[in-house]
C-alpha cells in the first residue's frame, strides 16, 4: 500500500476514536455540631389543687382557687440540666397570651417550678391563684420552656405549648349578717336601712327575696317577739325596694313605708327581681367590688292599726332570705 494511503487512514481513525481519561474515585464525610437544641414540652396537663387533673375549674366564692398547669414531660437533647426556666400564662378566650395581667382574663407566672430530671427530660408546673370573679367559659394555658443555651444567637432558646380548659359559672352573693332597725316604739316607723348585696361570683346575677319569722319559711310573719299577746310582726309591715333608678339610693324623699315599696313575702310567694342585674366584679382594686343596694323599712304594728295586730314587745327577730340566680 502506498504511503499516502496509510497516512490518510491513520488520520481518519484518529478523528473518530474518543479517548476516555482515567478517573480515580474517593469519598468525604459530612460533619455538623449542633450548638444548642431548644427544649420541647411533650405533654401538658391542667390540674386544680394538688394531684387532681380536671379540664373544668370550679371557683370559690369571694376567694381564690389554685390552678396548676403541669408540664409533665419537657425534653432537651442537650440534657435535662439545660432546661433552666419555665414560665406560663393562663388567659380567657377574650384575651391572649401576651396581654397584661387582669384578674378577670389573664394571669402570669414567671417563676414556675422545675423538677429534678434524668437524661434529657424533666418536669415542671406553673401555679396560678385565680380570683372568684375570673371570667367563665374557655381559657388557655400557655407554657414556655427555656434552656441555658450558649452565648450568641443560640442562647436562651424557647419552646411553647398550650392547652384549653373551662372555668365554670359561679353564681353567688354576700349580704351583711343582719339588718338592725334599732329601737322603735309601737306604731312608729323605722329609718330607711340601706343594705348592700355584693356579687361574689363571676356571672351577672339577679336576686330572689322572701322572709319569715318563727323559723317557718312559709309563715306570714316577718318577725316574732319575746313579749306580747301573739308576739308576731306580719310580713306586711316589713317593706323594701330594689328596683333600678333613684330608689336604689334609699332616699327618704322618694321611699317610705307607704310609697315605692314591696312588702316582704314568704317562701311560697318569693319575689324574683330580674331588674337587679348585678354584674361581677371587674378590676383588681377594692373599688372594683360589685355591690348594689336594697332599701328596707319597718313599721311596728299597734292594736289601733285595724289589721288585727296584737300588742308586742321585747326583742323581735326574723329572717330575710336573699338568693342569687343567673341573669338571662
ZINOR-V145794 format. One record per residue. PHI is phi as a letter, one per 30 degrees, with the letter a starting at -180 (999 if undefined). Layout:
PHI / PHI
//
This chain:
999 / d / d / d / d / d / d / d / d / d / d / d / d / d / d / c / d / c / c / d / d / d / c / c / d / a / b / b / d / c / b / b / c / d / d / a / c / d / d / b / d / d / b / b / b / c / b / c / h / c / h / b / d / a / c / b / c / c / d / c / e / h / b / b / b / d / c / c / c / c / c / d / b / c / b / b / d / d / j / d / d / d / d / c / a / b / b / a / b / b / a / d / e / d / c / a / e / c / d / d / d / a / d / d / b / a / b / b / b / c / b / d / d / c / d / d / c / a / i / c / b / a / c / a / a / c / c / b / c / c / d / d / c / e / e / d / i / d / b / b / c / c / c / b / c / c / b / d / i / b / d / j / d / c / d / h / d / b / a / b / b / b / b / c / b / c / c / d / d / b / c / a / b / b / b / d / d / a / c / c / d / i / c / b / d / e / i / c / c / d / d / d / c / c / c / d / c / c / d / c / b / b / c / d / c / c / b / b / b / a / b / a / b / i / i / c / d / c / d / c / c / d / b / b / c / d / b / j / d / c / i / b / c / d / e / e / d / c / b / a / b / b / d / d / j / d / d / d / d / h / d / d / d / c / b / b / d / c / b / h / b / b / d / d / c / d / e / d / b / e / c / c / c / d / d / d / h / c / d / d / d / b / i / c / d / e / d / d / d / c / b / b / c / b / c / b / b / b / c / d / d / b / d / c / d / i / c / i / d / c / d / b / a / i / c / c / b / a / b / c / c / c / b / c / b / d / d / c
//
